[in-house]
Amino acid sequence: MAFALSNQEQLLSKIAAGNGHGEDSPYFDGWKAFESDPYHPTKNPNGVIQMGLAENLLCHELVEDWLMNNPKASICSAEGLNEFKGIANFQDYHGLPEFRNAVAKFMGKVRGNRVTFDPDRIVMSGGATGAHETVAFCLADPGDAFLVPTPYYPGFDRDLRWRTGVQLVPVVCDSSNDFKVTMEALEAAYEKAQESNIRIKGVLITNPSNPLGTFLDRETLKDIVSFINEKNIHLVCDEIYAATVFTKESSFVSIAEIIDQDIACNRNLIHIVYSLSKDMGFPGFRVGIIYSYNDQVVSCARKMSSFGLVSSQTQHLIATMLSDDQFVEKFIAESAKRIAERHKAFTWGLSQVGIGCLKSNAGLFLWMDLHHLLKEQTYEAEMALWQVIINEVKLNVSPGSSFHCPNPGWFRVCFANMDDRTMEIALSRITSFMLKNVEAKVPNKKKLCWQRSLRLSMSSRRMDDFMASPCMSPQSPLVQART
Amino acid sequence: MLSRIASCDSHGQDSSYFLGWEAYENNPYDQLHNPSGIIQMGLAENQLSFDLLESWLASNQEAVELKRNGESLFRELALFQDYHGFPDAKKELVKLMARIRGNKVKFDPNKLVLTAGSTAANETLMFCLADPGDAFLLPTPYYPGFDRDLKWRPGVEIVPIHCSSSNGFRITISALENAYQQAQTLNLKVKGVLITNPSNPLGTAMTHQELNHLINFSKSKRIHIVSDEIYSGTVFDSPSSSFISIMEAVMDRNIDESDDLWSRIHIVYSLSKDFSMPGFRVGMIYSNNERVVSAATKMSSFGLVSSQTQYLLSRMLSDKKFTCNYMKENRKRLRKRKEMLVSGLKVAGIRCLKSNAGLFCWVDMRHLLVSNTFEAEKELWKKIIFEVGLNISPGSSCHCNEPGWFRICFANITEETLQVALQRIKVFAQSCNPQMLLLQRRSIIGKWISKLSSSSSYDQEPDR
């Protein structure tokens, strides 16, 4: 039997036989619990509520209305049928011109029209998942590495590493300064990689951040651009959450704006990854975009897009929808408003029971600080708390360690993938749990501030051990191209 | 600055063969606006049966609108990114695959992995079955895109199994063994054989004998067989008897279910050719090997099929009557079109390999070469593009090891355009140096006579 098994192993490639897909992680418990006991308002009101999925369901009815009023957008409708043949036959990897034009215009609108995007630099990919893998194939050889600030989206471990053989080197950003990316942290990570003989090919940032929900300020972005210019390495900016920015206080700055204004920057080093999965709530349609300022990368990525083109049926739908300026502007504004409302309701609800979150102004989630609930400041304690949240509070949230967070006790909670009623129920479960089990009663503001500025110490050995282990976010075997 | 993969040319698109494409794009034929332009006959697309798809859509609006019991399905579809695929879509796809094989084989939807086209399917299988530097054996001539799909990112080497016109380009035991030896000489570990059945560019379905050679070969070397059956629905002469899927061939050998040969058989399929939907990117891998299905499913994250498209398919293909009629009518039209091309070429003194599938013919223009070389083939090809005004594919781009063969597609243009093309070919063939033609013809005729006397099709040649 053992012989037969190892023979089986040899039949497959190392890539297929290994666990670089990242799904063997022990963090599956949360997903298993959800899948075996999913919440339903009437059929299973005591089931586990899914708060580990960064999906945007808040504005779907706007899109449904639009679709009803624009049957031409579907090549299957009576009104759109005359285009069926041309679209069904269209497999040109340049993509439908109207699709590229519409996406470029949309990307500009999402950035308040402060920048424009060139449709000829728009390259399709199989979702942002496909985009990241393609960019890694274009920029790095097996064994090369990208610097990624922690905490970061767990899917990067698979997308950038699995089939490409590229490595990820974490840039440690921790709670002591609200996880801000500092030049010291970047330099330290770069130096450490040099010492280990790891060739750094670039920096990967997600802006706005998953899981933090914050976006980088102009100065930090400029510093990062100077850093990569100086080292002559690439900068890949995942701006997949660009339209989820809901703050009016400060403005989201896209790397496109920095480049526009900074003539000294070598544009050949700048690449943007985008998708409609979060901003529009269409993960099922697999609309991933690579936007590179490097002509060679555009050319190469375009050829590689053959492995993950956007269905022409979907290209046509998106082109029609995003060309409707009135609809797009209304959607962007309304979506931001609803995300803001949801964010406010949730943060307020959590604060009532002494749970603080990182101050955020974007994203479909909160970065929740539960370190004060840990028995000790360790990842084991974080896992224990997580088990309690799943099994007793009946919520599936994502533990910070799956995002390579350097401080235990942080959890990502998604709030945009449910209706108002479910959100209220989730909050009430948290409230009940906190009031029953936690000694700290209603906090005062001072205490919360103190907790947030607490400098957590961890033995550096434990940190290195952790960074070396393949911690992954719970990726459900049933769902998930991207959490 | 960029990766090795980005800087090399394994994507295969710097090849001089793109000359034909460029020429076509600069000067495309149009019946009204550019009647002397270049006619595109290098594209293996099926444009013959769109009217059938359109009329089904027109009469089945309710089936395709995004509603179920009055409730909008939009949200469910917009969110559906499960890499296991839309269950109804997979159910219908395996039923379709079975139907194409005369229901002699049954497929399990749990063994099907959806991918963004068969381009992604083939690349994904390579990532699953081979490490960089390993090799797959491919019978020549083969689809040029395999160079990109296998070599570029997966880093898999291709070692050709040389097939020759002397036996209709059939795979022989000696050709298989020679290829394997060649790989050994090059220090390459052979992980499998990739066949296209029916063949692109030959347009022929594999015989029982060929499939048995492959199965024996796979058993003795313990390697995989990947069978790209993308043209299985285009078999236009009594398909249930002339097309044999690799799955059926293995079944016919009564090989025990526990034999690990089963775990090394994989099929690639797509709707691009059979259903004329290359734009929708609907590809799939079917494997009996659980670990391959598992790994490939996870890899499909890099190129899933749009849920919008999966839904359309699940509705369209669930109409059994429509699907059967479509396949039948489509095959009928393909056969008629093929016959038009073959007889038109015959008038011009040009023969084709006897074929029963595909969207193209494998055309013998050896007698029009000034010398039996690839240089001469290239010269002839350029003449055909620029003087005759046809973009066709030279055999060398398909790694054919005999100069003078060309692939000519017949299903991507209208009947009128095909007539124009045939007329141009006729004029060209007649204008070729008569002296030269006579000499070439004499030697070719001699070969034809000996072939004709041994068999009328290429199916029954001895292997050695």
Interface residues (C-beta under 8 A of the other chain):
Chain A: A4 N7 Q8 L11 L12 S13 K14 I15 A16 A17 H21 E23 E55 L57 H60 V63 E64 L67 S74 C76 S77 A78 L81 F84 K85 I87 A88 N89 F90 Q91 G126 G127 T129 G130 E133 F137 C138 L139 A140 D141 D144 R158 D159 R163 N268 S277 G281 F282 P283 G284 F285 R286 N294 Q296 V297 C300 K303 M304 S306 F307 G308 L309 V310 S311 S312 Q313 T314 L317 L478 V479 Q480 A481 R482
Chain B: M1 L2 S3 R4 I5 A6 H11 Q13 E45 Q47 F50 L53 E54 L57 A58 Q61 V64 E65 L66 S72 F74 R75 L77 A78 L79 F80 Q81 D82 Y83 H84 A116 G117 T119 A120 E123 F127 C128 L129 A130 D131 D134 R148 R153 R222 H224 D260 S263 R264 S272 S276 M277 P278 G279 F280 R281 N289 R291 V292 A295 A296 K298 M299 S301 F302 G303 L304 V305 S306 S307 Q308 T309 L312
